[in-house]
Amino acid sequence: MTYSLNSLYEVVGVSKQAVHQAKKRQEAFELEVSELVILADQLKEEHPGCGVEKMYYTLRPSFMGRDQFCEIFMELGYGVKRVSNYHRTTYIGAYIYPSLIEGMGIKRPFQVIQSDITYFHLNGEHYYMVFIIDVYTRLVVGYAVNEHLRTEGNIAAMKMALKIMNYQSWGLIHHSDRGSQYSSKEYTCLLKENHIHISMGTVAWENSYAERINGIIKNEYLKRWQIKDLKDLKKKVGKAVEHYNTKRLHRAFKMRFTPMGFYQKLVHLSAQERPTVIVYTEGKKNFEGASSPYEVCPREEPLAHDCPMKILNEC
C-alpha cells in the first residue's frame, strides 16, 4: 500500500504549505551559515587562536544566538586546541620592592602597568618576549623579542611604553614579579628617572594581567602561524600585538570593545564617569563586565584603597 505526500501531511497534522515554508527557511539558514563560514575563516586568519564564543561576539550574526552558533561551529571544527609547556623565565633578583597595587582602585589609563617575560620555542631554540600592559585599558603598550634573558630586552620594551603612554608623572605604578631583570640597577633607574613607582608581587595573581597577555599572544596567535626565524618572530609579535589591541574583542569589556576601542571611549568621559577597576587580590580574582557599557568590576568587590607612594630618586 502506498500513500501520497498529502495523506502523510494529514496524518502528522501539517500542511503542504507549512512543509515547503520550513524547507525554504532551512535552505535560507544554510545559505546564511555558508556565508558566515567565509567570515569565520577570515576571522581565523587574523586571530588563529580565537575560540567559537569570541567568534560569535565578534561576528554577531543576527539569525542565530550564541549557543546555536557555538554548537554549529564546534561541529564544523572551529574549536581551539590548547598547547601548553613550561620553561622558566623568572630568577629572583637581589632587591625586592613591596607590592603597591593589591586591592587598589584604578580610575584612569596608565595608572598601573604590568610587565612579564615569557618564551617562545622555535627551531630548537628558546626566544624571550617581554610585554607591558596597561591594567585599566588592557592595552599592550610595550614589547620586545630577544634571544636572551638580559635586562636590555626589558629596557627596550619600557622605552617603547614611555613613548606611547600619556601618563601623569606622579601617579604611574610599574608592577612586575621579582625577576632579576626588573630589580636590576639599569631597569629601576630607568623607572625612577621617569618618576614611575616600582611595585613587585609575591603571588602569581598580582601579575595576572601581564601573564594573561603572554598566553594570548602565544596561544591565540604565534603558535597558529608559520614562523621562520627570529626576524620573522619579531615581525609576527608586532602583528599579534596590533591585532590584540585593535581587533580582538576583550571579555573584560563584555565582548563589546577591543582594548583600543575601550581607550578611545574613555576620551569622552569625565574622571567622575570613568569606571573603577579593582586590581586582583587574594580570593577575589573573578571579574565580569558591569551594567555600564564601559565599566569593569569584580563579582565580589574587594576593598579598594589609595596606595600611598613615595618616589625614590636615588639610583
N, C-alpha and C positions, 0 to 999 in steps of 0.2 A: 504494500500500500504506500502510495506517495502523497505528500502534502505540498500544497502551494505555499509560497512565502507569506501570502496574505493570511492563510489559515494559521501558520505558525505565529504571525504577529498577533492574531486574535487570541491564541492560546496564552501567550505570555503577557497580553494586555498592553501592547504598544501599537502605535500606528505606523504605517509605512513612511509617512512624512517625518515622524519623530526619528525613525532609524536613519533616514537619509540626512537629516539635520545633524544627528550625532556623528555620522560618518564625516560630514563636512567640517564639523568642529574639530574632530580628531586630525583630519588632514591639515587644517589650518594650524593646529597646535604643533604638529610635527614639522611643518614648514617654519614656524617661528623658532622652534628648537634648533633646527638645522642652521638658521641664520644666527642664532645665539651661540652655537658651537664655533662659528667663524670668529665672533667677537671674543669668545673664551680662549681660542687659540692665540689670538693677537695679544690678549692679556698675559697668557702664559709665556709668550715670547719675551715680554718686558719684565715680568715678575714670575720666573720659573718655579719658585717655591710657594706661590700663592695657593692657599687651601680653598676648598669649594665654598666655605661660608664667606670668606673675604671676597671671593669672586662674585658671589651673589650681591654683596653690598656695593661692590664697585660697578657691576653691570646693571643692577636694579631692574630686571625685566618686569614689565607691567602685567604680563599674562600668567605669572606663577609666583607663589610665595617662596619663602626661604627654605622650608622643609622639603617641598617638592623639588626645588632646584637642587638642593644638596643630594637628595636621593637619586635624581636622574644623572647628575654629573659624577657622582661616585660610581654609579653603574657604568658610566662611559669611560671610567679610568682616569678621572681628573684629581683623584686624591693624592696627597703628598706623602711620600715615604721619608721618614726622618732618618738622617745619618748622623751618628754621634761617635766621637772618640775623645781621647784626652791627652793633652800634652801640657806640662807645667810651664807657666809663664810668670808666676809671681814668686819672687825671692825677697824675703823680708829685709827692709833697709835698717840702717843703724839708728836713725832718728824717727820717732813716731809722733805724729801730731794727733790731737784729740778729734773726735767727731763733733762737728758743729751743726749737723743737719737733722739728727733723729727727731722725728715728730714736728719738724719745722713747717710752718705755713708759708707757701710761696705765692706771691701775687703778681709777678711780672716775669717776662723773659729775661734771661741772662742774670738771674739772681743766684741760681745754683747750677753749676755744670758738673758732670761726672765724666771720668775717663777710665778706660781699662785697656788692657793688652790681650790680644788673642793671637792665634797662629793659623796658618793655612798650609796644608800638606800638598806639595806639587812636585811631580817628577822626582820623588825620593828625597826631597828637601823640605825643611820647615821654614816658612817665611812668617814674619811677625807684623801684625797690624795694630795700630793704636787708633782708637776712636774717642772723640769728645762729644758729649750730647748735652744739650740744654734740657734740664729736667722739666721745665714748665711747658715748653712747646714740643719737646721730643725731637727737635731738630739736631742733626749731626752737624756740628759747626767746625770740626777739625778732624783730620785723619792723616795717617802716614803708613807707608808699607816699606819694610826693610828686610834684609836677610840676617839681621842680628837683633839682640835684645838691648842694645846700648841706649843710653839716655837720649841721644840725639834724635831718635825716632819720636820720642815723646815731645821733645822741644819743637820739632818741625810741626807736629800736629797742633801744639799750643800756639805757635806763631800764626798758623793759619786761622785758628779760632779768634785770636786777637784782632786780626784784620776784618773778620766778619762781624763780630759782636759789637753792638752799640750798648755798652753797659755802664752803669753808674759806678764810678771807681771806688766808692766807699762801701759798696754792698755786694760784690760778687764773691761767691764761695766756690773754690775748686775742691771737689771731693773725689777720692780715689781709694784703692786698697793701700796696703802698707808696703807695696813693692819698692825695691831699691831705686828704681828709676824715678819714682815720684818723690822720694825723700832725698835724692841726690842734691848736692850743693848747687849744681848748674840749673836744675829744674826749679827748685824752691826759690832761688834768686830771681829767676825769670818771673815767677808769680808775684813775689814781693815787690819787684821793680814796677809792676803794673798794678799794685795795690789790690792784689787778689788774696783773700783769706784762704788758708790751707786747712783742709779737713780730711781726716783719714778714718776709715771704718774698720771695725774689728770683726764684723759678721757679714756674710755674703749679701744679705738683702739690702744693706745700706748702700751698696753699689749696684743694685739690681738694674737700674735704668741703663747703665753702660753695658752691663753684662748681657742684657736683653738685645742690645744692638749688635753685639758680637754674633749672637745666634741668628738674628735676622739676616745680616749681611752674608754670613757664610752659608746658612742652610737654605735660605729662600732665593739666593742669587748665585754666589760664587760656585757652589757645588753643583749647580744646574747648568753652568756654562762651560764651554770648552776654553781652557786657558793654557797657553803655550809655555810661557816663561815668566820671569819676574817682571819684565817690562809690560807684558800683557796683563799680568795680575794687577799692577798699579793702575792701568787703564780701566780694567773691569771694576776695581774697587771704587774708582771715581764715578763710574756709570751706576753702580749699585747705590751709592750714597745719593746721587741725583734722583734716581727712581724712588728711593725710600723717602726722601724729603718732599718731593713734589708730586708723586703719582700714587703712592701706596696709602690707602685709607688706614687710619690708625684706630685700633679698638679703644684706646683711651678717650677718643673723641666720638664715641658711639658710632664708629664707621661712617662718619659724615665728613670728616676733614682729613687731609694729609697734614703732616707737621707744618709745612709751609702755608697751607690753607688756613690752619688754625692761627698761625702767627699773623697772617695778613688780616684776619678778622679782628684780632686784638687791637690793631692800629686804630680802629674806630670806637673803641671802648675806653671810657674813663677809668682811672685807677679804682674807683668805687664799684664799677660794673664788672671788673675782671673777676673771674672765679679764683678761689684759693685751692692750691694743690698741696696736699699734706704728704710730706716725704714718708716713704715706707718706714714703719717701726716694727719692733718685735711683736709678733702676734697680731699685727694689724696690716696684713700685706695684700688684702684683696681690694681692688679699686674697680669702680664702674662709673660710667658717664652719668651725670646728674640730669635733672629735668631741663636745665638750660642747655641750648644747643652748643654753648661754648664751654660749659662747666665740666670739670672733672673732680670727683670727690670719692672718698672711700665709703664702702658699705657701712663700716663702723668707724666713725671719725675719731682718730686718736687725738690726744691732747696736743694742740699746736702751741708753739712758743716762738717768741722773737729771740733769736740767738745773739747774746752779747758777744761782740768780737773786738779784738784789738789788733791793729796792723803791726806786724813785726818788720821793722825797717832794716834790720841787720842782716847782712849776707856773709 
